[in-house]
Amino acid sequence: MGPWPIIGIVVIVVVLVLSVLGFIVSRTKKCPSDKILVVYGRVTANQDGSKRSADCVHGGVKFIIPFIQAYQFMDLTPMSISVDLKSALSKQNIRIDVPSVFTVGISTENGVMQNAAERLLGLRMNEIETLAKDIIFGQLRLVIATMEIEEINTDRDKFLEAVARNVELELKKIGLRLINVNVVDIKDESGYIDALGKEAAAKAINEAKKSVAEKNRDGAIGEANAYMDQRIKVAEANQVAISGENVSLGKVAQSDAARREEQAEAKRKAETAEKIATAKVLEDSYRAEEIAERARFDREKATLEANDIVSAEIEKQKRIIEADAVAETARREAKGHADAIYAKLEAEAKGSFEILSKQAEGFARLIKSAGDPQSAVQLLITDKLEKLVEIQVEAIKNLKIDKVTVWDSGNKDGSSSTANFAQSLLKSLPPLQDLYKSAGLNLPPFLVGKEEKPIEPVVEVEVKEEKKTKK
């Protein structure tokens, strides 16, 4: 057998193989991601043994058996369906217009694809859109009939959720799925929605005004708080400064008191008796003044607080926080002023107490030197004798008698009214001995001397005698 028959056989085998491969390749279909491959004819049954009308493949490869199977592709491109629903009856029996746009497409869900293969295979896009539109119209009217206008207009999420739930359930029956729902606008014939919109707008405007007012209030409160902090810090600094000044003034006052104490040491010995007699009175007076000052301070403080409270109540309608800050500042200033007054009075009281204490100490030393209080008092009065005589002289020194007119007809005893008048005038001065006795003391014997007859005072007067004439 020659080589040619073998070559022919090989060629025939190769051709047959290539033909078989080409046939297999031509009957093997690949499904793209944007399509569904529907194989119909003789197909495998379901797992439960029921028959299927088609096999649906989304993505993958499927071998189409020749003669007993055929195939078609269904497009998964989404479809935008405009639904211009008008005069739909709501739950309140008010007809509304709900223009909306629905985006649908063929579903890739198992079971739903089977519905699409059975009901949509071979239909064009516009035919599918018409079918879906009819379903959407019916379900949209059904959802609107179960809801009130307020729910549809204000709670869009609830409305869209109800629409999506009802519409998608019906679309799945023909193999479609709802991708998106967009309600363009909702209108009604009676103007009810417009009224709701105006009400909502007014409410929003009022809320905005309220928010602006609250923000302004917060700003005013912040400003008032900052101003209050500033005033408080300044008042505290002033209080510290005033306290330091008062301490310094107190030290200066103590130094001056010590200096005056040394300068007045000599005078204090002569004035001790008088100061001791008045010390108790002065002490009581200072205590009374201190009590009065405290009462006046309390009254003025209460008056200031009352004025501030009244002012705060008047200002309360305008700016409550600012009034509180002003009142707090006024109270702190009043407290600082009162503390300063109290410190000053306390320093003065301490100075007076020190002076009286030193006077009492000096008088005690004088009594110790004299031996007994009676002798000490005599020494003090003796030291003041010249001044006492001077006071007696001064009593009539400045008495001016320009002219004295006396109608005197004479007395039987030889005395005259003029002489009696001058004598009575001089006798009105207390004698030195009587002055000492009134103090519970006696003059020393060498100052008393022997009793002598009083010398008649001589007073030169112009006497005008008038004779009595008988009518």
Residue pairs with C-beta under 8 A, 6 or more apart in sequence:
23 66
24 63
27 63
27 64
27 65
27 66
28 61
28 62
28 63
28 64
29 37
29 61
29 62
29 63
29 64
29 71
30 60
30 61
31 37
31 57
31 58
31 59
31 60
31 61
31 62
31 73
32 59
33 58
33 59
34 75
34 76
34 77
35 58
35 73
35 74
35 75
35 76
36 56
36 57
36 58
36 73
36 74
36 76
36 106
36 108
36 113
36 116
36 117
37 56
37 57
37 58
37 60
37 62
37 71
37 73
38 54
38 55
38 56
38 57
38 71
38 72
38 73
38 74
38 117
38 121
39 54
39 55
39 56
39 57
39 62
39 64
39 69
39 70
39 71
40 53
40 54
40 55
40 69
40 70
40 71
40 72
40 117
40 121
41 65
41 68
41 69
41 70
42 65
42 68
42 69
43 52
43 53
43 54
43 55
43 69
44 52
44 55
45 51
45 52
46 52
52 114
53 114
53 117
53 118
54 114
54 117
54 118
54 121
55 62
56 113
56 114
56 116
56 117
58 108
58 113
62 71
64 70
64 71
72 121
72 122
74 106
74 116
74 117
74 120
74 121
75 106
75 125
76 105
76 106
76 108
77 105
77 125
78 103
78 104
78 105
78 179
79 103
79 104
79 105
79 125
79 128
79 129
79 132
80 101
80 102
80 103
81 101
81 102
81 103
81 104
81 129
81 132
81 133
81 136
82 99
82 100
82 101
83 99
83 100
83 101
83 102
83 133
83 136
83 137
83 140
84 97
84 99
85 97
85 98
85 99
85 100
85 137
85 140
85 141
85 144
86 97
87 95
87 96
87 97
87 189
88 95
88 96
88 97
88 98
88 140
88 141
88 144
88 145
89 95
89 141
89 144
89 145
90 96
90 144
90 145
90 147
90 148
90 149
90 152
91 145
91 146
91 147
91 148
92 148
92 149
94 149
94 188
94 189
94 190
94 192
95 188
95 189
96 144
96 149
96 152
96 186
96 187
96 188
96 189
96 193
97 185
97 186
97 187
97 188
98 140
98 144
98 152
98 183
98 186
99 183
99 184
99 185
100 140
100 181
100 182
100 183
100 184
101 181
101 182
101 184
102 132
102 136
102 167
102 178
102 180
102 181
102 182
103 178
103 179
103 180
103 181
103 182
104 132
104 171
104 176
104 177
104 178
104 179
105 176
105 177
105 179
106 113
106 116
106 120
106 175
106 176
106 177
107 113
107 116
107 172
107 175
107 176
107 177
109 172
109 177
112 172
112 175
112 177
113 175
114 175
115 172
115 173
115 174
115 175
116 174
116 175
116 176
117 175
118 175
119 174
119 175
120 128
120 131
120 174
120 175
120 176
123 131
128 176
131 174
132 171
132 174
132 176
135 167
135 170
135 171
135 174
136 167
136 171
138 170
139 163
139 166
139 167
139 170
140 163
140 167
142 166
143 159
143 162
143 163
143 166
144 152
146 162
147 158
147 159
147 162
149 188
149 192
149 193
149 196
150 196
151 158
151 159
152 159
152 186
153 186
153 193
153 196
153 197
154 196
154 200
156 183
159 183
160 181
160 183
163 181
164 178
164 181
167 178
167 181
168 177
168 178
171 177
171 178
186 193
187 193
220 319
220 321
220 322
221 321
224 319
224 321
224 322
224 324
224 325
225 321
225 325
227 322
227 325
228 324
228 325
228 328
228 329
231 325
231 329
231 332
232 328
232 329
232 332
235 329
235 332
235 333
235 336
238 336
239 332
239 336
239 339
242 336
242 339
242 340
243 339
243 343
246 340
246 343
246 344
246 347
249 344
249 347
250 343
250 347
250 350
253 347
253 348
253 351
254 350
254 351
257 351
257 354
257 355
261 354
261 355
261 358
265 362
268 275
268 358
268 359
268 362
269 362
269 365
269 366
270 380
270 383
270 384
271 359
272 359
272 360
272 362
272 363
272 366
272 380
273 363
273 376
273 377
273 380
274 380
275 356
275 359
275 360
275 363
276 359
276 360
276 363
279 356
279 359
279 360
282 352
282 356
283 353
283 356
286 349
286 352
289 345
290 345
290 349
293 341
293 345
297 338
297 341
297 342
300 334
300 338
301 334
301 335
301 338
304 330
304 331
304 334
305 331
305 334
308 326
308 327
308 330
308 331
309 327
311 323
311 326
311 327
312 323
312 324
312 326
312 327
315 322
315 323
315 326
316 323
363 376
366 376
366 379
366 380
367 373
367 376
369 376
370 376
370 378
370 379
374 441
377 439
377 441
378 441
381 388
381 436
381 439
381 441
388 432
388 435
389 432
392 429
392 430
392 432
395 429
396 425
396 426
396 429
401 461
403 462
404 418
404 421
404 461
404 462
404 463
405 462
405 463
405 464
406 416
406 417
406 418
406 421
406 461
406 463
406 464
407 465
407 466
408 416
408 417
408 418
408 463
408 465
410 416
411 417
418 459
418 461
418 463
419 456
419 459
421 459
422 457
422 458
422 459
422 461
423 456
423 457
425 457
425 459
426 457
430 438
432 443
433 443
433 448
436 442
436 443
